[in-house]
Amino acid sequence: MTTNYENMQSLKQKLDEHIISLRNEEGYWDGKLSSSALSTAIAVFALWEYDSKKYKHQITQGLDWLVNNANIDGGWGDTIRSKSNLSTTLLAWACLSIVKQHLVYGDCIHSAESWLKGRLKKLDPKSISSAILSHYQDDQTFSVPILAMCALSGRLGEDGWKLVPQLPYQLAVFPDKFFKLLNLSVVSYAIPALIAIGLVRSVNSRASKPVATFNKSIKNKVLKILAEKQPDNGGFLEATPLTGFVLMSLVGSGEKELEVCSKAADFLGKSIREDGSWPIDTHLATWVTSLSLNSLSDENLEALLEKSKTINALLDQQLKEIHPFTKAEPGGWAWTHLQGGVPDTDDTSGALIALHRLKEHQEIPIQAIEDGINWLMKLQNSDGGMPTFCKGWGKLPFDCSCPDITAHAIKALILWKDELDELYQAKVNRSIKNAWRYLINSQQEDGSWLPLWFGNEDDLKHQNPVYGTSVVLYSLSDCKLDSLVDSDEVKDKALQFLLKVQNQDSGWGGNASVISTIEETSLAVRALSASGKLDETKKGIDWLMKNLPKDLSEIKATPIGLYFASLWYYEDMYPLVFASSALNEALVSIKKYQLELTSEV
């Protein structure tokens, strides 16, 4: 291990310098999300439905991008590095219906239909509807919007709306606090889709006179609720897919003149990239900023120019008022400081951890910390785990508690606990014990934990236990867990899992025998190093040093991220910050080990 120490230091310095160079003038990192065929198809079709003349340039650019970025097999994946999948290919095919008479797009449409026929056997409305509903099962968050776009585009035939399930948009009139009790078939963050897509299905279907009368009486109130959830910039959650689905559905409902539509179209029109594509979201600035800050060495963090600007930028991104979308209380952080961002557990934990590291350079207002910690504890579910956005929504997967998010919150709570008053400390201790109970119960038999918002396309079940286990272990590595039940046994099982699934090339993929990536290898190395397993990390570090390109600007991120509704994405910052953090932990552990040897001598 020590023979590579100087090389590791050199690579670590190079990584840190590159990460610091990517910081913007405001003092934080924007990162860059992958372009998305799914987002591009939805945005193009929505803008075409709304005003094809006004947005002709964006529509043409988007169509050309789709044609130029189709996979060789004729389909589309969620990113340009992803395998073709049914959902994205269907949406791209539906989008291309607007130019089906143009010969220039003929080959692309034919190739897409060939791919779909190979997947569905028969490309007819019933086969399309059955395949989509079967794939997503009880969760209609994404299945119904996909089918709605297919119906709007005519891809489901004249009676297409009969194949689109009716979402109970009328339930949106209930206060937000009751949503978790209504047994909704969509996740907590999809209420705008519930309203708009439920409405368009209702308008385009026959209903009995009493039902039609009720729907008419309640429509204005539902649309008012939708408007209240839309940020001023028009982008629901800063997300192109959600905003596009809402826009096309309102236009399809005969509500084109609503301000919600003009604002949504304006957001989509401004969100297009120079190459004609759209990402799934504007950016993950708060997330990549906390990851970047926490990855830097102490020396480079110290040398970071305008530290106060960075700290203030992070503090300014904390929610100061009740959020209009989720009704979340002040104190949390969202993945972005932009208007469409919604406070969530992972970003709140990441921000608190980063601020703890930065407190040596600037005084951090204790009230901001208390508000953040209080926000975390109030969100904790009855099972002890932490959900992403809303407490108590446990029916659908993306509303449930999550192991890596829970462990991340534990780390944030422990770091700040001793600086709080006794009352807060007692509350924090109870919260940590309950969270630990959840981690024990959610650990798989093989010792792993499964993350919620990350996966791996090459895994048979698209899971990523390497990510989940690595993040949990790392979050707990410097935490004093002596008072918690079976802490050593739980951690040992997790460590053994990571060692067991290491590939023969010495790297890690998302699971056993899955191709090694910089992201997953870095996370595993970081977790093992922080846990004191220096000998076990040597080969993993060697793999990283061989596979990181000399020109770090050429590094290629892997689509391991899962966005809303299981959409794959990659973020250009992930391999950089994960690798930097891994080397940082390894170098700190080596230095600590050398000091221990010296003291013994």
C-alpha positions as CSV (number, residue, x, y, z in Angstrom):
1,M,0.0,0.0,0.0
2,T,2.7,2.5,1.0
3,T,4.6,2.0,-2.3
4,N,1.8,3.8,-4.2
5,Y,1.4,6.5,-1.5
6,E,3.1,9.2,-3.6
7,N,1.2,8.3,-6.7
8,M,-2.1,8.3,-4.8
9,Q,-1.3,11.7,-3.4
10,S,-0.5,13.0,-6.9
11,L,-3.8,11.7,-8.3
12,K,-5.7,12.9,-5.4
13,Q,-4.3,16.4,-5.9
14,K,-5.1,16.3,-9.6
15,L,-8.7,15.3,-8.8
16,D,-9.2,18.0,-6.3
17,E,-7.8,20.7,-8.5
18,H,-10.2,19.6,-11.3
19,I,-13.2,19.5,-9.0
20,I,-12.4,23.0,-7.7
21,S,-12.0,24.3,-11.3
22,L,-15.6,23.2,-11.9
23,R,-17.0,25.4,-9.2
24,N,-19.1,28.3,-10.6
25,E,-18.7,32.0,-9.8
26,E,-21.4,31.9,-7.2
27,G,-19.3,29.5,-5.1
28,Y,-21.1,26.2,-5.7
29,W,-21.1,23.4,-8.3
30,D,-23.8,22.9,-10.9
31,G,-22.7,19.5,-12.2
32,K,-24.1,18.3,-15.5
33,L,-26.8,15.7,-15.8
34,S,-27.0,13.4,-18.8
35,S,-29.2,14.3,-21.7
36,S,-32.3,12.2,-21.9
37,A,-34.2,10.7,-24.9
38,L,-37.2,10.4,-22.7
39,S,-37.2,14.0,-21.6
40,T,-36.5,15.2,-25.1
41,A,-39.4,13.2,-26.6
42,I,-41.8,14.5,-23.9
43,A,-40.7,18.1,-24.3
44,V,-40.9,18.1,-28.1
45,F,-44.4,16.6,-28.1
46,A,-45.7,18.9,-25.4
47,L,-44.3,22.0,-27.1
48,W,-45.7,20.8,-30.5
49,E,-49.2,20.3,-28.9
50,Y,-49.0,23.7,-27.2
51,D,-47.7,25.9,-30.0
52,S,-45.8,24.3,-32.9
53,K,-45.1,27.6,-34.6
54,K,-43.7,29.4,-31.6
55,Y,-41.5,26.5,-30.6
56,K,-40.6,25.3,-34.1
57,H,-36.9,25.7,-33.6
58,Q,-36.8,23.7,-30.3
59,I,-39.1,21.0,-31.8
60,T,-36.9,20.5,-34.9
61,Q,-33.7,20.4,-32.8
62,G,-35.3,17.9,-30.5
63,L,-36.5,15.6,-33.3
64,D,-33.0,15.7,-34.9
65,W,-31.4,14.8,-31.6
66,L,-33.7,11.8,-31.2
67,V,-32.9,10.6,-34.7
68,N,-29.1,11.0,-34.2
69,N,-29.1,9.4,-30.8
70,A,-31.2,6.3,-31.3
71,N,-29.4,3.1,-30.4
72,I,-28.1,0.8,-33.1
73,D,-31.0,-1.6,-32.4
74,G,-33.6,1.1,-33.2
75,G,-34.7,1.9,-29.7
76,W,-33.7,4.4,-27.1
77,G,-32.4,4.2,-23.5
78,D,-32.8,6.8,-20.8
79,T,-29.3,8.1,-21.6
80,I,-27.0,7.8,-24.6
81,R,-25.1,5.2,-22.6
82,S,-28.2,3.1,-21.7
83,K,-29.7,0.1,-23.2
84,S,-32.9,0.5,-25.2
85,N,-36.0,0.1,-23.0
86,L,-39.8,-0.1,-23.6
87,S,-40.8,3.1,-21.9
88,T,-38.4,5.5,-23.6
89,T,-38.7,3.9,-27.0
90,L,-42.5,4.1,-26.8
91,L,-42.4,7.8,-25.9
92,A,-39.9,8.6,-28.6
93,W,-42.1,6.7,-31.1
94,A,-45.2,8.6,-29.9
95,C,-43.3,11.9,-30.3
96,L,-42.2,11.0,-33.8
97,S,-45.9,10.6,-34.7
98,I,-45.9,14.4,-35.3
99,V,-43.6,13.9,-38.3
100,K,-44.8,10.5,-39.5
101,Q,-45.5,11.9,-43.0
102,H,-42.0,13.3,-43.4
103,L,-39.8,11.0,-45.3
104,V,-36.6,12.2,-43.6
105,Y,-37.8,10.6,-40.3
106,G,-39.1,7.4,-42.0
107,D,-36.1,5.2,-41.4
108,C,-36.0,6.1,-37.7
109,I,-39.7,5.5,-37.2
110,H,-39.4,2.1,-39.0
111,S,-36.4,1.1,-36.9
112,A,-38.3,2.1,-33.7
113,E,-41.3,0.0,-34.7
114,S,-39.1,-3.0,-35.5
115,W,-37.6,-2.8,-32.0
116,L,-41.1,-2.4,-30.4
117,K,-42.4,-5.4,-32.4
118,G,-39.5,-7.5,-31.2
119,R,-40.3,-6.6,-27.6
120,L,-44.1,-6.7,-27.8
121,K,-44.5,-9.3,-30.6
122,K,-47.5,-7.3,-31.8
123,L,-47.5,-3.5,-32.0
124,D,-51.2,-2.8,-31.3
125,P,-52.9,-0.7,-28.7
126,K,-53.8,-3.5,-26.3
127,S,-50.3,-5.0,-26.4
128,I,-48.8,-1.6,-25.7
129,S,-51.1,-0.9,-22.7
130,S,-50.8,-4.4,-21.3
131,A,-47.0,-4.3,-21.4
132,I,-46.7,-0.9,-19.7
133,L,-49.2,-1.6,-17.0
134,S,-47.6,-5.0,-16.3
135,H,-44.1,-3.5,-16.1
136,Y,-45.0,-0.9,-13.5
137,Q,-47.8,-2.9,-11.8
138,D,-49.5,-1.1,-8.9
139,D,-47.4,2.1,-9.3
140,Q,-49.2,4.3,-11.9
141,T,-46.9,7.2,-11.4
142,F,-45.2,6.6,-14.8
143,S,-47.3,4.0,-16.6
144,V,-50.4,6.2,-16.9
145,P,-48.5,9.3,-18.2
146,I,-46.8,7.1,-20.9
147,L,-50.1,5.7,-22.0
148,A,-51.7,9.2,-22.0
149,M,-49.0,10.5,-24.3
150,C,-49.5,7.4,-26.6
151,A,-53.2,8.2,-26.6
152,L,-52.7,11.9,-27.3
153,S,-50.3,11.1,-30.2
154,G,-52.8,8.7,-31.7
155,R,-50.5,5.7,-31.2
156,L,-53.3,3.9,-29.2
157,G,-55.9,4.2,-32.0
158,E,-59.3,5.9,-32.0
159,D,-60.4,4.3,-28.8
160,G,-57.1,4.7,-27.1
161,W,-58.3,6.4,-24.0
162,K,-60.1,3.2,-23.0
163,L,-56.7,1.6,-22.5
164,V,-55.5,4.4,-20.1
165,P,-56.4,4.0,-16.5
166,Q,-58.4,6.8,-14.9
167,L,-56.4,8.6,-12.2
168,P,-58.6,9.9,-9.3
169,Y,-57.6,13.6,-9.9
170,Q,-60.6,14.7,-7.9
171,L,-58.8,13.6,-4.7
172,A,-56.4,16.5,-5.2
173,V,-59.0,18.7,-3.5
174,F,-58.2,17.0,-0.1
175,P,-55.6,18.8,2.1
176,D,-52.0,17.5,1.5
177,K,-51.8,16.0,4.9
178,F,-54.5,13.5,4.0
179,F,-52.9,12.3,0.8
180,K,-51.0,9.5,2.5
181,L,-54.3,8.1,3.8
182,L,-56.1,8.1,0.4
183,N,-54.3,5.0,-1.0
184,L,-53.2,6.9,-4.1
185,S,-51.7,5.0,-7.0
186,V,-49.0,7.6,-7.6
187,V,-46.1,8.7,-5.4
188,S,-46.1,11.8,-3.3
189,Y,-44.3,14.1,-5.8
190,A,-46.6,13.2,-8.7
191,I,-49.7,15.1,-7.7
192,P,-49.4,17.5,-10.7
193,A,-49.5,14.4,-13.0
194,L,-52.4,13.0,-11.1
195,I,-54.4,16.2,-11.7
196,A,-53.5,16.9,-15.3
197,I,-53.5,13.3,-16.6
198,G,-56.6,12.4,-14.6
199,L,-58.3,15.4,-16.2
200,V,-57.4,14.6,-19.8
201,R,-58.5,11.0,-19.4
202,S,-61.8,12.2,-18.0
203,V,-62.4,14.8,-20.7
204,N,-61.7,12.3,-23.5
205,S,-63.9,9.6,-22.0
206,R,-67.6,9.1,-21.6
207,A,-69.0,9.3,-18.1
208,S,-72.4,9.0,-16.6
209,K,-74.3,12.2,-16.1
210,P,-73.9,12.4,-12.3
211,V,-70.1,11.8,-12.6
212,A,-69.7,14.3,-15.5
213,T,-71.6,16.9,-13.5
214,F,-69.4,16.3,-10.4
215,N,-66.2,16.5,-12.5
216,K,-67.4,19.8,-14.0
217,S,-68.2,21.3,-10.6
218,I,-64.8,20.3,-9.2
219,K,-62.5,21.1,-12.2
220,N,-61.8,24.7,-11.4
221,K,-60.8,23.9,-7.8
222,V,-58.5,21.1,-9.0
223,L,-56.8,23.4,-11.6
224,K,-56.3,26.1,-8.9
225,I,-54.5,23.5,-6.7
226,L,-52.3,22.6,-9.7
227,A,-51.5,26.3,-10.3
228,E,-50.5,26.7,-6.7
229,K,-48.0,23.8,-6.9
230,Q,-46.3,25.3,-10.0
231,P,-43.3,27.5,-9.3
232,D,-43.0,30.8,-11.0
233,N,-40.5,29.5,-13.6
234,G,-43.1,26.9,-14.7
235,G,-41.1,23.8,-14.1
236,F,-42.7,21.3,-11.7
237,L,-39.8,19.9,-9.6
238,E,-37.4,21.4,-12.3
239,A,-38.3,18.2,-14.1
240,T,-38.8,18.1,-17.9
241,P,-40.8,14.9,-17.9
242,L,-43.3,15.9,-15.2
243,T,-43.7,19.4,-16.7
244,G,-44.1,18.1,-20.2
245,F,-46.7,15.5,-19.1
246,V,-48.7,18.2,-17.4
247,L,-48.6,20.6,-20.4
248,M,-49.6,18.1,-23.0
249,S,-52.4,16.8,-20.8
250,L,-53.9,20.3,-20.1
251,V,-53.8,21.1,-23.8
252,G,-55.4,17.8,-24.5
253,S,-58.1,18.7,-22.0
254,G,-58.9,21.9,-23.8
255,E,-57.2,24.1,-21.1
256,K,-54.5,25.5,-23.4
257,E,-55.2,29.1,-22.3
258,L,-54.3,28.5,-18.7
259,E,-51.3,30.4,-17.3
260,V,-50.0,27.0,-16.0
261,C,-49.6,26.0,-19.7
262,S,-47.8,29.1,-20.8
263,K,-45.4,28.9,-17.8
264,A,-44.8,25.2,-18.4
265,A,-44.1,25.8,-22.1
266,D,-41.7,28.7,-21.3
267,F,-39.8,26.4,-18.9
268,L,-39.5,23.7,-21.5
269,G,-38.5,26.1,-24.2
270,K,-35.7,27.6,-22.1
271,S,-34.5,24.2,-20.8
272,I,-33.3,22.8,-24.2
273,R,-29.6,22.3,-24.5
274,E,-27.4,23.5,-27.4
275,D,-27.4,20.0,-28.9
276,G,-31.2,19.9,-29.0
277,S,-31.7,17.6,-26.0
278,W,-33.3,18.0,-22.6
279,P,-32.0,16.5,-19.3
280,I,-34.3,14.9,-16.8
281,D,-33.9,17.9,-14.4
282,T,-32.2,21.3,-14.5
283,H,-29.4,20.2,-12.2
284,L,-28.5,18.7,-8.8
285,A,-26.5,21.6,-7.6
286,T,-27.0,21.3,-3.9
287,W,-26.3,17.5,-4.0
288,V,-23.1,17.8,-6.1
289,T,-21.9,20.7,-4.0
290,S,-22.1,18.8,-0.8
291,L,-20.5,15.8,-2.4
292,S,-17.7,18.0,-3.8
293,L,-17.0,19.7,-0.5
294,N,-17.0,16.4,1.4
295,S,-14.6,14.9,-1.1
296,L,-11.8,17.4,-0.9
297,S,-8.7,16.9,1.3
298,D,-8.3,19.2,4.3
299,E,-5.5,21.0,2.6
300,N,-7.4,21.7,-0.6
301,L,-10.5,22.6,1.3
302,E,-8.4,25.1,3.3
303,A,-7.0,26.5,0.1
304,L,-10.4,26.8,-1.6
305,L,-10.8,30.4,-2.7
306,E,-13.7,32.4,-1.3
307,K,-14.7,29.8,1.2
308,S,-17.2,32.1,2.8
309,K,-19.0,32.5,-0.6
310,T,-19.4,28.7,-0.8
311,I,-20.6,28.4,2.8
312,N,-23.1,31.3,2.4
313,A,-24.3,29.7,-0.9
314,L,-25.0,26.5,0.9
315,L,-26.8,28.3,3.8
316,D,-28.9,30.3,1.4
317,Q,-30.2,27.2,-0.2
318,Q,-31.9,26.0,3.1
319,L,-35.7,26.2,2.9
320,K,-36.8,29.3,4.9
321,E,-40.6,28.9,4.3
322,I,-43.3,26.2,4.1
323,H,-42.8,24.6,0.7
324,P,-45.9,25.2,-1.6
325,F,-45.5,21.7,-3.3
326,T,-45.1,19.3,-0.4
327,K,-46.1,21.7,2.4
328,A,-42.7,20.7,4.0
329,E,-41.7,22.9,7.0
330,P,-38.6,25.2,6.8
331,G,-35.2,23.7,7.6
332,G,-34.5,21.2,4.8
333,W,-32.5,21.4,1.6
334,A,-33.6,20.4,-1.9
335,W,-31.3,18.9,-4.6
336,T,-31.3,22.3,-6.2
337,H,-31.9,25.9,-5.0
338,L,-34.1,26.6,-8.0
339,Q,-37.8,27.2,-7.6
340,G,-38.9,23.7,-8.5
341,G,-36.7,22.0,-6.0
342,V,-38.3,20.1,-3.1
343,P,-36.6,19.6,0.3
344,D,-35.5,16.0,0.8
345,T,-33.7,13.9,3.4
346,D,-30.5,13.0,1.5
347,D,-29.7,16.6,0.5
348,T,-30.5,17.9,4.0
349,S,-28.1,15.3,5.4
350,G,-25.4,16.1,2.8
351,A,-25.7,19.9,3.5
352,L,-25.4,19.4,7.3
353,I,-22.4,17.2,6.9
354,A,-20.7,19.7,4.6
355,L,-21.4,22.6,6.9
356,H,-19.9,20.6,9.8
357,R,-16.7,20.3,7.8
358,L,-16.8,24.0,6.9
359,K,-17.4,25.3,10.4
360,E,-13.7,25.6,11.0
361,H,-13.6,28.3,8.4
362,Q,-16.7,30.3,9.2
363,E,-19.1,30.4,12.1
364,I,-22.3,28.5,11.1
365,P,-25.5,29.8,12.7
366,I,-26.6,27.1,15.1
367,Q,-30.3,27.9,14.3
368,A,-29.8,26.8,10.8
369,I,-28.3,23.5,12.1
370,E,-31.1,23.0,14.6
371,D,-33.7,23.7,11.9
372,G,-32.1,21.1,9.6
373,I,-31.8,18.4,12.3
374,N,-35.3,19.1,13.4
375,W,-36.5,18.8,9.8
376,L,-34.8,15.4,9.5
377,M,-36.2,14.0,12.7
378,K,-39.8,15.1,11.9
379,L,-39.6,13.2,8.6
380,Q,-38.6,9.9,10.2
381,N,-41.1,7.0,9.6
382,S,-42.6,4.8,12.2
383,D,-40.3,2.0,11.0
384,G,-37.3,4.1,12.1
385,G,-36.1,4.7,8.5
386,M,-35.9,7.9,6.6
387,P,-38.0,8.5,3.5
388,T,-37.0,10.9,0.7
389,F,-39.7,13.5,0.8
390,C,-42.8,12.8,2.9
391,K,-43.4,10.9,6.1
392,G,-45.9,8.1,6.1
393,W,-46.2,7.4,2.4
394,G,-45.2,3.8,2.5
395,K,-47.3,2.1,-0.2
396,L,-45.1,2.7,-3.3
397,P,-41.4,2.1,-3.4
398,F,-40.1,5.7,-4.0
399,D,-42.0,6.9,-0.9
400,C,-40.7,4.2,1.4
401,S,-37.8,4.4,3.9
402,C,-34.4,3.8,2.4
403,P,-31.2,2.4,4.0
404,D,-28.5,4.6,2.5
405,I,-30.6,7.7,3.1
406,T,-31.2,6.7,6.7
407,A,-27.5,6.0,7.3
408,H,-26.6,9.4,5.7
409,A,-29.0,11.1,8.2
410,I,-27.5,9.2,11.1
411,K,-24.1,10.6,10.2
412,A,-25.5,14.1,10.0
413,L,-27.2,13.8,13.4
414,I,-24.2,12.3,15.2
415,L,-21.8,15.0,13.8
416,W,-23.8,17.9,15.2
417,K,-25.3,16.2,18.3
418,D,-22.7,17.4,20.8
419,E,-23.1,21.0,19.8
420,L,-26.8,21.0,20.6
421,D,-28.5,21.5,24.0
422,E,-29.5,18.6,26.2
423,L,-33.1,18.5,25.0
424,Y,-32.1,18.2,21.4
425,Q,-29.4,15.6,22.2
426,A,-32.0,13.4,23.8
427,K,-34.3,13.7,20.8
428,V,-31.3,13.0,18.5
429,N,-30.3,9.9,20.5
430,R,-33.9,8.5,20.2
431,S,-33.9,9.2,16.5
432,I,-30.6,7.4,15.9
433,K,-31.7,4.3,17.8
434,N,-34.9,4.1,15.8
435,A,-32.9,4.6,12.6
436,W,-30.5,1.9,13.6
437,R,-33.4,-0.5,14.2
438,Y,-34.5,0.2,10.6
439,L,-31.0,-0.5,9.3
440,I,-30.8,-3.9,11.1
441,N,-34.2,-4.9,9.7
442,S,-33.4,-3.7,6.2
443,Q,-30.1,-5.5,5.9
444,Q,-30.3,-8.3,3.4
445,E,-29.3,-11.9,4.3
446,D,-26.0,-11.5,2.4
447,G,-25.1,-8.4,4.4
448,S,-26.0,-5.8,1.8
449,W,-28.4,-2.9,1.7
450,L,-30.3,-1.9,-1.3
451,P,-30.5,1.8,-2.3
452,L,-33.6,3.5,-3.5
453,W,-32.4,6.1,-6.0
454,F,-29.4,4.2,-7.5
455,G,-29.2,1.0,-9.5
456,N,-27.2,-0.7,-12.2
457,E,-28.6,-1.6,-15.6
458,D,-26.3,-4.7,-15.9
459,D,-27.7,-6.3,-12.8
460,L,-30.5,-8.8,-13.5
461,K,-32.9,-6.9,-11.1
462,H,-31.4,-3.5,-11.9
463,Q,-30.3,-3.2,-8.2
464,N,-27.1,-1.8,-6.8
465,P,-26.3,-3.4,-3.5
466,V,-22.6,-2.2,-3.8
467,Y,-23.8,1.4,-3.8
468,G,-26.2,0.9,-0.9
469,T,-23.8,-1.1,1.2
470,S,-20.9,1.2,0.6
471,V,-22.8,4.3,1.5
472,V,-24.3,2.8,4.7
473,L,-20.9,1.6,5.8
474,Y,-19.1,4.8,5.0
475,S,-21.8,6.9,6.8
476,L,-21.4,4.7,9.9
477,S,-17.6,4.4,9.8
478,D,-16.7,7.3,12.0
479,C,-19.8,7.1,14.2
480,K,-19.6,5.7,17.8
481,L,-22.1,2.9,17.7
482,D,-21.1,1.0,20.8
483,S,-24.5,1.7,22.4
484,L,-26.4,0.2,19.5
485,V,-27.4,-3.4,19.3
486,D,-25.2,-5.8,17.2
487,S,-23.3,-2.9,15.6
488,D,-20.1,-4.9,15.0
489,E,-21.9,-7.9,13.6
490,V,-24.0,-5.8,11.2
491,K,-21.0,-3.9,9.9
492,D,-18.9,-7.1,9.6
493,K,-21.6,-8.7,7.5
494,A,-21.7,-5.7,5.2
495,L,-17.9,-5.6,4.9
496,Q,-17.8,-9.3,4.0
497,F,-20.5,-8.7,1.3
498,L,-18.3,-6.0,-0.4
499,L,-15.2,-8.2,-0.4
500,K,-17.2,-11.1,-1.7
501,V,-18.6,-9.2,-4.8
502,Q,-15.3,-7.6,-5.8
503,N,-14.6,-8.5,-9.4
504,Q,-11.6,-10.5,-10.6
505,D,-10.2,-7.3,-12.2
506,S,-10.2,-5.9,-8.6
507,G,-12.9,-3.3,-9.2
508,W,-16.5,-3.3,-8.3
509,G,-19.7,-3.0,-10.3
510,G,-23.2,-2.8,-8.9
511,N,-23.2,-6.4,-7.8
512,A,-21.3,-9.6,-8.2
513,S,-19.9,-10.2,-11.7
514,V,-21.2,-6.8,-12.9
515,I,-18.7,-4.8,-14.9
516,S,-16.5,-2.5,-12.8
517,T,-17.1,1.2,-12.8
518,I,-15.2,4.2,-11.4
519,E,-18.2,5.2,-9.3
520,E,-18.9,1.8,-7.7
521,T,-15.2,1.0,-7.2
522,S,-14.6,4.4,-5.6
523,L,-17.6,3.9,-3.2
524,A,-16.4,0.4,-2.1
525,V,-12.8,1.6,-1.6
526,R,-14.0,4.6,0.4
527,A,-16.2,2.4,2.6
528,L,-13.4,-0.2,3.2
529,S,-10.8,2.4,3.8
530,A,-12.9,4.3,6.3
531,S,-13.6,1.0,8.1
532,G,-9.9,0.4,8.5
533,K,-9.6,-2.4,5.9
534,L,-6.4,-1.1,4.3
535,D,-5.0,-4.3,2.9
536,E,-8.4,-5.1,1.3
537,T,-8.5,-1.8,-0.5
538,K,-5.1,-2.0,-2.2
539,K,-6.3,-3.8,-5.3
540,G,-9.3,-1.5,-5.6
541,I,-7.1,1.5,-5.4
542,D,-4.8,0.1,-8.1
543,W,-7.9,-0.5,-10.3
544,L,-8.9,3.2,-9.9
545,M,-5.4,4.5,-10.6
546,K,-5.3,2.5,-13.9
547,N,-8.8,3.3,-15.0
548,L,-9.0,7.1,-14.3
549,P,-8.0,8.9,-17.5
550,K,-5.0,11.1,-17.5
551,D,-7.2,13.9,-18.8
552,L,-10.0,14.0,-16.2
553,S,-12.2,16.1,-18.4
554,E,-12.5,12.9,-20.6
555,I,-13.9,10.8,-17.7
556,K,-17.2,9.1,-18.6
557,A,-19.8,8.8,-16.0
558,T,-21.9,5.6,-15.7
559,P,-25.8,5.7,-15.6
560,I,-26.2,4.4,-12.1
561,G,-28.5,7.1,-10.9
562,L,-32.3,6.5,-10.7
563,Y,-34.5,9.6,-11.1
564,F,-38.2,9.8,-10.5
565,A,-40.1,6.7,-11.8
566,S,-36.8,4.7,-12.2
567,L,-35.3,6.8,-15.0
568,W,-31.6,6.2,-15.5
569,Y,-29.2,9.1,-15.5
570,Y,-25.6,9.8,-15.0
571,E,-24.0,12.9,-13.5
572,D,-20.6,14.0,-14.7
573,M,-19.5,14.9,-11.2
574,Y,-20.1,11.5,-9.7
575,P,-16.9,9.7,-10.8
576,L,-14.8,12.7,-9.9
577,V,-16.1,13.2,-6.4
578,F,-16.5,9.6,-5.6
579,A,-12.9,8.8,-6.7
580,S,-11.5,11.9,-4.8
581,S,-13.4,10.9,-1.7
582,A,-12.1,7.3,-1.9
583,L,-8.5,8.4,-2.3
584,N,-9.0,10.8,0.6
585,E,-10.2,8.1,2.9
586,A,-7.4,5.8,1.9
587,L,-4.7,8.4,2.4
588,V,-6.1,9.4,5.8
589,S,-6.2,5.8,6.9
590,I,-2.6,5.1,5.7
591,K,-1.3,8.2,7.5
592,K,-3.1,7.1,10.6
593,Y,-1.7,3.6,10.4
594,Q,1.8,5.0,9.9
595,L,1.5,7.2,12.9
596,E,0.3,4.3,15.0
597,L,3.3,2.2,13.9
598,T,5.6,5.1,14.8
599,S,4.1,5.6,18.2
600,E,4.5,1.9,18.9
601,V,8.2,2.0,18.0
